[in-house]
Amino acid sequence: MPAENLKKGDFIEIDFTGKVKDGEIFDSTKKEDLEKINDGQSDSNAKPFTFCLGHEMFLKSLDEFLIGKEIGKSHSVELEPEKAFGKRNPTLINKVPSRVFREQKLNPIPGVSLNFDGQIGKILAVSGGRVIVDFNHALSGKDVVYDIKVLRKIEDLNEKVKALNDFFFKKDFKFEVKDKKLILEVEKPMVKMIELFKDKFKEILGLELEVKEESEKRKEEIKK
């Protein structure tokens, strides 16, 4: 039986480890590699990554690389900054008045990364009334290497839905598929937000998305 090659739209499960070219690991699905990142501490995120090829759920250059590859194969891919996390941009290194940190009750210590309205910035230096902050991605300007193994192709629709819910919302919603429609039961505060993903679910799964507030019975089940 000839080997099956992957194509855009396939849901696949992979194991991967990402590291900078000098060997420092920055991301992985493997327990032993995550422990290296976390100084020997175990990590509950140690599990294979499931995603749909060609829909920007993984680094674009790796997405493109995997299309056409065989299931079960392992690959090592080296990426230049342009294909990974971009070149360093000098315009993203900014001077921020110290009072901004005082107002937020933050202590700007060189080397520490802080969240500035959803944007991560690394403190480079503190000088007088100014703080030098680098808003470049932590891996910008670096060559990186990804070791990837394609574990399997996923055919089960329920697994695909679970994978999308986990990727987009980090939630395991109750759902059912009925007459070309995917019905998600979610917490009331999330209804409007999840409805924004209707086009994405239609594009990937070919299903119309209906979002409804979870039942009282479901709420009790979750509490238990």
N, C-alpha and C positions, 0 to 999 in steps of 0.2 A: 504494500500500500504506500503510495508516494507521500512524502512529508507535506504537511499543510503549512502554507505561508500566511503570515498575518497581513491583514488589510485594514484600511480605515473603517472605523465602526465596530471592530471587534472589541469585546471586553476581554481583558487578559489579567492574569494574576502574576506578579513578578516579585522576586527578591532583588534588592539592590543595595549597594553601598556607594555613597558619594564621598570623594576625598579630594583635597587639593593635591597638586602634583607632587609635593614633597611628602605626601603620605598621611597628613592629618585628616581624620574622618570628620565630616560635618553633618552627614545624614545617613540613615540606614533603616532597613526593615529587620535587621538581624540582631538578636539579643546580644551576642558577644561584641558586636561593633557598637551598639548603643551604650553598652556598659563602658566602653572606652571613652565615649563622649561625656558620659555622666560620672566619670571617676569611679567606676566599679559598681555604681548603683543600678539596680534592675530597672527596666522601663516597660510599662504595660503597653507601649506602642509597638512592641516587637512583634509584628505580624506582616505577612505579605501585603503588597499594595495592589488593589484592584482598580482598574480604570478603563475608560473607553479610548481607543486609539484615534488620534486625529481631532480631538475636541479640547485641546489645551488643558488637559487635566494633569499633564506631566510637562517637564521642560520641553519646549518645542523641538529643539534639535534631537532630543532622545526619542520623542514621539515619531519624528520623521525617520530616524535610524531604524526603529523597530518594525516599521511597515515593510513587509516582504521577508522578514526573518522567520525561522522555523520555531515551533513550539518545542520546549525542552532544551534549547540551546543556551549556552552562556556566552556573554560578550563583555569585552572591556573597551570602553569608548573614552578617548581623550578629547576634551573640548577646549578650544581657545576662548578667551573672555567674551569675544563677540558672539559665540555660540552658546555661552553659558550664562553668566550673570552680568555681562556688560563690562565695558572699559570704565576706569575711574574717571569721573567727571569733576574737574576742579570747581565748577560753578555750584556744586552741591556741598561744598565746604563753606559754612556760613558763620558769621559772627553774631552771637545772640547776647543781648544785654543781660547782665547778672540778675537784674531785678525780676526778669521773667522767671528765673528759677526760685528766687525768694518768694514771689507771689504764689508759686505752686508748692512751696515748702519742700523743694528739692535741693539736694547737695550735688553740684556738678563736679564729680571726681573724674580726672583723666582716666580713660580706658573703659569707663562705664557707658553702657548703651541705655538710652531713655526713650520713652514713647512721647512724641510731640504731635498731638492730635492725629494719631493713627500712623505717623511716620516715624520710623526708628532712626535715631541719630546717635552717633558715638562721640563722646566728649574727648577731644584731642588735647586741649589745653585751656587753662583758666588764667587770664591775665588782666589784672585790674578790674575794670567794670565790664569786661567782655569774656565770653566763653566761646571757644572755637569748636563748632559741632560739624561732624562729617555725616552727611545724609546719604552717602553712597552705600550700596548693598555691601554687606560685610565681605562678600566673596567677589566683588567687582575687581577687575584687573587681574584675576588669577586664572591660571589654567587648572582645570579640574578633570578628574577621572571618575567614571561611573562603571562599576562592575555590576552587570545585570544578568539575571537568569529568568527566562520566560518559563514559568511553572506550568501554566495551563491556559486554555481558552475557555471562557465561561459561556455556556449556552442557556442556562436556567434564567428565566426572566426575573424570578424573585431575587436571585443573587444580584442581578444587574440593578434592580431598584434599590436594594440595600446598599450597594456600593455607591450609587449616586447620592442617596440620603446621607451616607457617612461622609462623602467627599464635600458636598455642598453645605451640609448643616450639622455634621457631627452628631447626628441623632438616628435612633432606630425607630422610626415611626411605624405605627400600625397602618397597613395599606391593603388594598385589593385591586385586582385588574379585572375590569368588566366592560365588555363591548368596546374595545379599543380605547378604554379610558382608565387612567391610573388615579385612584382615589386615596389621598393621604389624610389621615386623622392627626391633627397637630394641636398644640396648645394655642388657646385663643390669641395671645399676643403675637404669635408667629404667622398667623394666617395670611395677612397682607404681604408680609415679606416673602413668604414662600410662593405666593401667586406670581411674583416677579420672575420666577424660574419656569413659567409655563412653556415659553418658546424653547428653552434649553432642553426640557424633558421631551418635547415633541421632536426636536431635532435629533436627539440621541436615541430615544426609544420608539419614536413613531406613535406615541400615545398622548391623548389629551389629558392634561393634568387638572384634577378637581381637588380643591383643598377645603376641608371642613373641620370644624372644631371637634376635638375628641369628646367622646361621650363621658358621662359621669362614671359609668362602669369602668371605662378605660383609665380614668384618673385614679380610681380606687385601686386598680390592678398595679399601676405604677408605684403608688404609695407603699404597697405591700412588698 
